[in-house]
Structures are given as C-alpha cells and as structure tokens.
C-alpha cells in the first residue's frame, strides 16, 4: 500500500514560507533604504563630491591670500599692491583719479 501525499499545503509549510518571504522583504528593504543601504551610499557620494568641490574652491582662495601676504611681506614688497590696499582701507584717491561706486 502506497501512502499518498496530500496536495494541500500544510499550515506549517505555509507559515514557513510566510516567514521566509517576510525576512527576505525586510532584508531587501534594509539593503536599499536602510542606514547603510544603497540610497544612503548614493547620498554620501554626492555629498563627498560637493565637499571636494568646496575644498578645491577654498584651497584656491587660500593660495590667492598666501600670494597677497607674500607680496606684502618684508622680503618682497609689491608697492602697487600696498598702494591699492592702503587706498581701499583709507578710502582715498588721488586728485587725477575718477572714483566709481
């Protein structure tokens, strides 16, 4: 006598597949939307690009300021730059110059 298997799915089997499906869904969601997920990685990379661009801009500004400081130093004095800075700070102009605001 052969034992025939029922074609109906048992409650235990259905519960097992439901738990596996729920865990799979949770882990897929966490991999995409979680704190360390794919979307967060994209946001971090975009922020990194923005900050690197800002760093390059600040480094350019710093280099320009270092150049001005060097040009106003005791070892190398740029008289034109000194004259320009003195006029800007004091708000003065020569008689033969036209001041445009």
C-alpha positions, 0 to 999 in steps of 0.5 A: 500500500502506497501512502499518498501525499496530500496536495494541500499545503500544510499550515506549517509549510505555509507559515514557513514560507510566510516567514521566509518571504517576510525576512527576505522583504525586510532584508531587501528593504534594509539593503536599499533604504536602510542606514547603510543601504544603497540610497544612503551610499548614493547620498554620501557620494554626492555629498563627498563630491560637493565637499571636494568641490568646496575644498578645491574652491577654498584651497584656491582662495587660500593660495590667492591670500598666501600670494597677497601676504607674500607680496606684502611681506618684508622680503618682497614688497609689491608697492602697487599692491600696498598702494591699492590696499592702503587706498581701499582701507583709507578710502582715498584717491588721488586728485587725477583719479575718477572714483566709481561706486 
